[in-house]
Amino acid sequence: MHGRANLTAMRLMDACEHLLCEAEALEDLTARRIAIEANATPSAIAYHFGSQEELVAAVAERVYRRLNAERLRLLQKAIDRRAPDPPNLEEVIAALVGPSIRWSLDPTSSYPVLSHFTSMAKTHREQAPHYRRIIDNVEHHRAFIPHLKRIAPWLDEVDIGWRLNCALGIRSQVTRSRSRTEVLTNYRMNLDDPEIVITRMVEVIAPMFRRLA
């Protein structure tokens, strides 16, 4: 019975993720649609997750773990390539921002789940612990700090943390405000090519971690 319950919960998460990826707005997602997609009943959502909102949070957390695993895999690749020396700065930054850029431009990725969840969290973040658990979790970002410290030993952890946060802000601005970026670049930058976007982003972020002349 326990295994069957876990299977139902997994089907509900898979269905919710699929529907979120197709939804134009969160209002398009309903318990009935999720249940039909999962071959379950709407009451199963409350039974397994407590509410539809908490189901969406569970799905977002699962997608976020996949994105962070890709980020940390690229970081490890950069570390291994130059070991025992410090990793290449540009590769570390590309590992930090690259997965989000690639996912946001890949129509087959689950990035829309994170976009919808972020919108939902803006309204309820202070009231619901599961929002804070996901949005405020920065351990995967903190994993970059010791390696950036090796690259730029003249910066302390506060300096690196500040620069890291600014780098993430640049990434978020580009992924969430495409129209503004298009206007500011006079529509002359190919924002559909993730590698071009990542390269230009690395060019802007890298100097923050270099010693001033």
Protein Blocks (a to p, Z undefined) as FASTA:
>chain_A
ZZmmmmmmmmmmmmmmmmmmmpmbfklpcfklmmmmnopafklmmmmnopaklmmmmmmm
mmmmmmmmmmmmmmmmmmmmmocbdcdfklmmmmmmmmmmmmmmmmkbcklmmmmmmmmm
mmmmmmpmklmmmmmpcklmmmmmmmmmmmmmmbcfklmmmmmmmmmmmmmmmmmmmmlm
mmmnoopacfkbmklmmmmmmmmmmmmmpccZZ
